[in-house]
Amino acid sequence: MSIRLCVRSSSAPPSPTWPFGTGALPPRTLCGLPRISSDKRIASAEPLPRSLNPLRLNKRGSSADTQSKMARILTVEDDEAIRELIKYALDQYGYDVTEAPNGQAAIDLLGDGVPYDLVILDLMLGGKISGWDVFEEVQKRGLRDQTKVIIMTARSQEAEILKGWRVGVDQYCTKPFDLDMFVVTVQDVLLSTKQQLDRQREAELRKTELLHLLDTVFED
């Protein structure tokens, strides 16, 4: 039985948009990943069987086990249920996941001495420090050569997405999102070279600029 799970911020309206830039991702069977129950606690789930693991082989045809076990990921999300769900899902594939509930905690963790391979960053964080502030801190500390960034937010306007591509994020997704595809996207970003991500960013920037221009014309 195929199950699809969408994760949605409780304060955000539904968005029809899966991450710009991922292209046509194939449908996946969600085996063993948890659900958010009515009280926002994570329901129990069985581990994903090896034979059904959609990430066991990467798109280049080689094993992704070593890469996933070595990758250090910082997830910055102020919604506890979503944060714990993301950590649970990524833990199933051997990623070393650290959680930050707000911008200040994320900045503190960035200074722990060992660069993260990936930061999954929500833009709309509670408190004075936004996701964009955290991203700027990553850049100021010279971590972008070692640390890739996926922006995750409830904002689906082209203007926000355009800003993300312009400042140099590696991938962008909007809530609600399909958790299974989200995990695939995480691995794809980790396995991609800087040159591949740069080419994708340039293509997505041109596309998003065109969409934003069309929206501006029709609004006028």
Order of alpha helices (4+ residues) and beta strands (2+ residues): beta-alpha-beta-alpha-beta-alpha-beta-alpha-beta-alpha-beta-beta-alpha-alpha
